[in-house]
Amino acid sequence: MAKFALAVVLVTLAVAVQAGHQQQHGWGHGHGHQEHGWGWSYPKYKFSYGVVDHKTWDKKSQSEWRDGDNVGGWYALVEPDGSVRTVHYTADKGGFKAKVHRTPNKHPVGWGWGHGHSG
């Protein structure tokens, strides 16, 4: 399942990148010349995905966007103890900034999985 999710993300990114490219044909009109072929395109994309693997109990999701030199997004995953780590991040010419938030496990370790009898 994780391989499938990764494949979906990669295909989404490839489509987003190709959709942003515009092919330019021809030559400039008296103002120098342009090369024939691919031109520069403004960097802009957005994607998101989620994974739930019932074999490994892996649960995570991510969303990210880019608009020019600015990138932002978040990702969340369930830690082995059941708590959730969420990271919101931005990146621009000034650097990378991230804020990490942890949500405690709603059910303490051992909750609901006992097979013994008490009393």
ROMI-308058 format. One line per field, with one value per residue (C-alpha): x, y, z. Coordinates in steps of 0.05 Angstrom, whole numbers. Layout:
REM residues N
x: [X|...]
y: [Y|...]
z: [Z|...]
***
This chain:
REM residues 119
x: [0|57|88|22|15|86|71|9|50|104|54|18|83|103|36|39|109|92|27|68|115|96|131|154|164|195|245|243|222|282|298|352|331|300|322|273|245|222|215|215|151|130|139|71|41|-4|-11|-36|-41|-55|-33|-66|-31|-70|-12|40|-9|26|-18|5|-16|16|-4|44|40|89|79|144|197|148|133|87|51|41|48|20|36|16|76|87|57|-8|5|0|57|36|88|69|125|143|204|223|285|292|298|259|212|174|125|116|53|41|-28|-26|-54|-128|-123|-68|-22|-60|-128|-180|-133|-131|-150|-146|-198|-196|-222]
y: [0|48|34|50|115|135|119|164|221|214|213|273|312|293|315|381|396|379|419|480|475|511|496|557|555|606|662|731|789|835|831|777|706|652|580|532|484|485|552|571|563|591|538|522|457|427|355|313|240|192|121|71|3|-48|-97|-50|-2|54|116|181|238|298|360|409|469|513|581|610|612|596|525|504|444|395|322|278|208|161|146|75|96|119|194|236|280|337|383|447|477|534|548|611|652|664|590|531|536|480|475|407|390|325|299|247|178|179|108|90|31|-34|-4|-51|-107|-151|-224|-243|-243|-202|-215]
z: [0|17|-52|-85|-47|-65|-138|-135|-106|-158|-215|-186|-181|-252|-279|-240|-265|-337|-334|-314|-373|-436|-501|-539|-614|-660|-654|-623|-667|-670|-595|-596|-604|-562|-563|-595|-543|-471|-437|-364|-326|-260|-205|-175|-150|-96|-74|-16|2|60|76|122|123|164|164|194|228|190|186|156|111|78|40|6|-40|-77|-106|-135|-81|-25|-2|54|80|135|150|206|229|285|330|358|425|390|396|333|309|263|231|195|154|107|66|28|12|88|104|130|190|222|281|313|351|389|407|463|452|469|495|545|528|540|530|502|480|543|538|611|665|729|799]
***
